[in-house]
């Protein structure tokens, strides 16, 4: 390998490191968008590197780009594998983008078209199904029968401190929307929560409550959650989860909606939008 070529391979590696550093912050904004941007960016990067550095071996351009990418991505994934699963498919889009750019350069016209067609399909599948992966990681799933039984009865409180349990909602579907004070997306969803609450306020088969998860570590009280919704002009019914009792419901992130059947089994756990569809399909249409 000539010295000039060695320097050019170093340039490729450094440029790919810079590209990755530019893309990474987008993950904090939108994972789906980040994956799509990375796919396009790496495709163009590999293709134009091969075009501008024609004396370089395309295989090595791909290899050096991938190695530079690994330097930034592999260490945190090896040490924090479980936490990094949420971005698993997003980072695969990085690698697929590199491979796409390489194939666009080395293949002839007909295969370039095939590569672009496959790349388009990959992007569409990724964009339309990534939320399924996020839901699986964030909310898990109930057992194969479509139901999950709590090992013990839950205890939530109203503003005055009075306790409520599943037995207080017998013969009705109970919908609980869990949220916290530090969850921006929870607060942003309040208009949808209010609309949902009003829609089912007179429904004899469904009871809906928003559940504020009180954080003792942040010196919060039940009044904290009540003040948050009142100051924003909302009036949906509110209960409170104290001492991290929300974990009994399988809630690990916010917001999370949990639905109980009339026989006190969890039949749904997920996002509010999905919960509304679930109720319309399985409850309101099946009296």
C-alpha positions as CSV (number, residue, x, y, z in Angstrom):
1,X,0.0,0.0,0.0
2,X,1.5,3.3,-1.1
3,X,2.0,6.1,1.5
4,X,-0.4,8.4,-0.4
5,X,-3.1,5.7,-0.3
6,X,-2.4,5.1,3.4
7,X,-3.0,8.8,4.1
8,X,-6.2,8.7,2.1
9,X,-7.5,5.7,4.0
10,X,-6.8,7.7,7.2
11,X,-8.8,10.6,5.8
12,X,-11.7,8.2,5.0
13,X,-11.6,6.8,8.6
14,X,-11.5,10.3,10.2
15,X,-14.3,11.5,7.9
16,X,-16.5,8.5,8.9
17,X,-15.8,9.2,12.6
18,X,-16.9,12.8,12.1
19,X,-20.0,11.6,10.2
20,X,-21.0,9.3,13.1
21,X,-20.5,12.1,15.6
22,X,-22.8,14.3,13.6
23,X,-25.5,11.5,13.4
24,X,-25.4,10.3,17.0
25,X,-27.1,13.4,18.6
26,X,-30.1,12.9,16.3
27,X,-30.9,9.7,18.3
28,X,-31.9,11.9,21.2
29,X,-34.5,13.6,19.0
30,X,-36.0,10.8,17.0
31,X,-34.6,7.2,16.6
32,X,-36.5,6.4,13.4
33,X,-35.3,9.6,11.8
34,X,-31.8,9.0,12.9
35,X,-31.7,5.5,11.3
36,X,-33.0,6.8,8.0
37,X,-30.6,9.8,8.0
38,X,-27.7,7.4,8.8
39,X,-28.7,5.0,6.0
40,X,-28.7,7.8,3.4
41,X,-25.6,9.5,4.8
42,X,-23.4,6.4,4.9
43,X,-24.6,5.3,1.4
44,X,-23.6,8.6,0.0
45,X,-20.4,8.7,2.0
46,X,-19.1,5.3,0.8
47,X,-20.2,6.0,-2.8
48,X,-18.5,9.4,-3.1
49,X,-15.4,8.2,-1.2
50,X,-14.9,5.6,-3.9
51,X,-15.6,8.1,-6.6
52,X,-13.2,10.8,-5.4
53,X,-10.5,8.4,-4.3
54,X,-10.6,6.1,-7.4
55,X,-7.2,4.6,-6.7
56,X,-8.4,3.2,-3.3
57,X,-9.8,-0.3,-3.1
58,X,-13.6,-0.1,-2.6
59,X,-13.4,-3.1,-0.2
60,X,-10.9,-1.3,2.0
61,X,-12.9,2.0,1.9
62,X,-15.9,0.0,3.2
63,X,-13.6,-1.8,5.7
64,X,-12.0,1.4,7.1
65,X,-15.3,3.1,7.4
66,X,-16.8,0.2,9.3
67,X,-13.8,-0.1,11.6
68,X,-14.0,3.6,12.4
69,X,-17.7,3.2,13.1
70,X,-17.0,0.2,15.4
71,X,-14.6,2.3,17.4
72,X,-17.4,4.6,18.5
73,X,-20.3,2.1,18.7
74,X,-18.9,-1.3,19.9
75,X,-17.4,-0.3,23.4
76,X,-20.7,1.2,24.8
77,X,-22.7,-1.7,23.4
78,X,-20.4,-4.3,25.0
79,X,-20.6,-2.7,28.4
80,X,-24.2,-1.6,28.3
81,X,-25.8,-4.2,26.0
82,X,-29.2,-4.3,27.6
83,X,-29.6,-0.5,27.6
84,X,-28.4,-0.3,24.0
85,X,-31.0,-2.7,22.6
86,X,-33.3,0.3,22.0
87,X,-31.0,1.5,19.2
88,X,-30.2,-1.9,17.8
89,X,-32.1,-1.6,14.5
90,X,-31.1,2.0,14.2
91,X,-27.4,1.2,14.2
92,X,-28.0,-1.7,11.8
93,X,-29.3,1.0,9.4
94,X,-25.8,2.6,9.6
95,X,-24.2,-0.6,8.5
96,X,-26.7,-1.3,5.8
97,X,-26.1,2.2,4.5
98,X,-22.4,1.5,4.2
99,X,-23.1,-1.7,2.3
100,X,-25.6,0.0,0.0
101,X,-23.1,2.7,-0.9
102,X,-20.5,0.0,-1.7
103,X,-22.9,-2.0,-3.9
104,X,-24.0,1.1,-5.8
105,X,-20.3,1.8,-6.6
106,X,-19.1,-1.7,-7.6
107,X,-22.3,-3.0,-9.4
108,X,-23.3,-2.4,-13.0
109,X,-26.4,-0.4,-14.0
110,X,-29.0,-3.1,-13.6
111,X,-27.7,-4.1,-10.2
112,X,-27.5,-0.5,-9.1
113,X,-31.3,-0.3,-9.8
114,X,-31.8,-3.5,-7.8
115,X,-29.7,-2.1,-4.9
116,X,-31.7,1.1,-4.9
117,X,-35.0,-0.8,-4.9
118,X,-34.0,-3.0,-2.0
119,X,-32.6,0.0,-0.1
120,X,-36.0,1.7,-0.5
121,X,-37.8,-1.3,0.7
122,X,-35.5,-1.6,3.7
123,X,-36.1,2.1,4.6
124,X,-39.9,1.7,4.4
125,X,-39.9,-1.5,6.5
126,X,-37.7,0.2,9.1
127,X,-39.8,3.4,9.3
128,X,-43.1,1.6,9.6
129,X,-42.0,-1.1,12.0
130,X,-39.5,0.5,14.3
131,X,-42.2,1.4,16.8
132,X,-43.0,-2.3,17.2
133,X,-39.5,-2.9,18.4
134,X,-39.7,0.1,20.8
135,X,-43.0,-1.1,22.2
136,X,-41.6,-4.6,22.7
137,X,-38.6,-3.3,24.7
138,X,-40.5,-0.6,26.6
139,X,-43.7,-2.4,27.4
140,X,-42.9,-6.1,27.0
141,X,-45.9,-8.3,26.4
142,X,-48.5,-10.3,28.2
143,X,-48.4,-14.1,28.1
144,X,-49.5,-16.2,25.2
145,X,-53.1,-16.3,26.3
146,X,-53.2,-12.5,25.9
147,X,-53.6,-12.0,29.7
148,X,-51.4,-11.5,32.7
149,X,-52.4,-11.9,36.3
150,X,-50.9,-9.7,39.0
151,X,-49.2,-11.6,41.8
152,X,-50.9,-9.3,44.4
153,X,-53.6,-6.7,44.4
154,X,-52.5,-3.1,43.6
155,X,-53.0,-0.1,45.8
156,X,-53.4,3.4,44.3
157,X,-54.6,6.5,46.1
158,X,-56.8,9.5,45.4
159,X,-55.8,13.1,46.2
160,X,-57.1,12.7,49.8
161,X,-55.1,9.5,50.3
162,X,-57.9,7.1,50.2
163,X,-56.9,3.7,48.8
164,X,-58.3,2.0,45.7
165,X,-57.8,-1.5,44.5
166,X,-58.9,-3.7,41.7
167,X,-61.9,-4.9,43.7
168,X,-63.2,-1.3,43.5
169,X,-63.6,-1.7,39.7
170,X,-65.2,-5.1,39.4
171,X,-67.2,-5.9,36.2
172,X,-65.6,-3.0,34.3
173,X,-62.5,-2.5,32.1
174,X,-60.0,-0.3,34.0
175,X,-57.7,1.9,31.9
176,X,-54.7,3.4,33.8
177,X,-52.3,5.9,32.2
178,X,-49.1,6.2,34.1
179,X,-46.9,9.3,33.9
180,X,-44.3,11.3,35.8
181,X,-43.4,14.9,36.3
182,X,-40.1,14.7,34.3
183,X,-41.7,13.0,31.3
184,X,-42.1,15.7,28.6
185,X,-44.0,13.4,26.2
186,X,-46.4,12.6,29.0
187,X,-47.3,16.2,29.6
188,X,-47.5,16.8,25.8
189,X,-50.0,14.0,25.6
190,X,-52.4,15.6,28.1
191,X,-54.8,16.9,25.4
192,X,-55.2,13.3,24.1
193,X,-55.6,12.1,27.7
194,X,-58.4,14.7,28.3
195,X,-60.1,13.7,25.0
196,X,-59.9,10.0,25.9
197,X,-61.3,10.7,29.4
198,X,-64.2,12.7,28.1
199,X,-65.0,10.1,25.5
200,X,-65.4,7.3,28.1
201,X,-66.7,9.4,31.0
202,X,-70.2,8.0,30.6
203,X,-69.2,4.6,29.4
204,X,-70.7,1.9,31.8
205,X,-68.0,-0.7,30.8
206,X,-64.8,1.4,31.0
207,X,-63.2,3.4,33.8
208,X,-60.3,5.6,33.0
209,X,-57.8,7.2,35.4
210,X,-54.5,9.1,34.8
211,X,-52.0,7.9,37.4
212,X,-49.3,10.3,38.6
213,X,-46.2,8.4,39.8
214,X,-45.0,10.3,42.9
215,X,-41.2,10.5,43.3
216,X,-40.1,10.7,46.9
217,X,-36.6,11.2,45.7
218,X,-37.7,14.5,44.1
219,X,-39.7,15.4,47.3
220,X,-43.0,15.1,45.3
221,X,-46.4,14.7,46.8
222,X,-49.8,13.9,45.4
223,X,-50.5,17.6,45.3
224,X,-47.5,17.9,42.9
225,X,-49.3,15.9,40.2
226,X,-52.6,17.6,40.8
227,X,-51.1,21.0,40.4
228,X,-49.4,20.0,37.1
229,X,-52.7,19.1,35.4
230,X,-54.7,21.9,37.0
231,X,-52.3,24.7,36.0
232,X,-52.5,23.4,32.4
233,X,-56.3,23.5,32.5
234,X,-57.0,19.8,32.4
235,X,-59.6,17.9,34.4
236,X,-59.2,14.2,33.7
237,X,-59.6,11.9,36.8
238,X,-56.3,11.4,38.7
239,X,-55.0,8.7,40.9
240,X,-51.5,8.4,42.5
241,X,-48.9,5.7,42.7
242,X,-46.5,6.0,45.6
243,X,-43.5,4.0,46.7
244,X,-42.9,2.9,43.1
245,X,-46.0,0.7,43.2
246,X,-46.4,1.2,39.4
247,X,-43.7,-1.4,38.9
248,X,-46.2,-4.1,40.0
249,X,-48.0,-3.3,36.7
250,X,-44.9,-4.0,34.6
251,X,-44.4,-0.2,34.0
252,X,-40.8,0.6,33.3
253,X,-41.1,3.8,31.4
254,X,-43.5,6.7,31.0
255,X,-46.1,7.2,29.6
256,X,-47.5,3.7,29.8
257,X,-51.2,2.6,29.6
258,X,-52.3,-0.6,31.3
259,X,-55.8,-2.1,30.8
260,X,-57.4,-4.5,33.1
261,X,-60.3,-6.8,32.1
262,X,-63.4,-7.1,34.4
263,X,-61.9,-10.3,35.9
264,X,-58.8,-8.3,37.0
265,X,-56.3,-9.5,34.4
266,X,-53.9,-7.3,32.5
267,X,-54.9,-7.5,28.8
268,X,-52.9,-4.6,27.4
269,X,-49.7,-2.6,28.2
270,X,-48.5,0.1,25.8
271,X,-48.9,3.6,24.4
272,X,-52.1,5.6,24.6
273,X,-52.6,5.7,20.8
274,X,-52.4,1.9,20.7
275,X,-54.6,1.6,23.7
276,X,-57.4,3.6,22.1
277,X,-57.3,1.3,19.0
278,X,-57.3,-1.8,21.3
279,X,-60.3,-0.5,23.2
280,X,-62.2,0.4,20.1
281,X,-61.5,-3.0,18.5
282,X,-61.9,-5.3,21.5
283,X,-64.1,-3.6,24.0
284,X,-66.5,-1.0,22.6
285,X,-67.3,-3.1,19.5
286,X,-67.9,-6.2,21.6
287,X,-70.6,-5.4,24.2
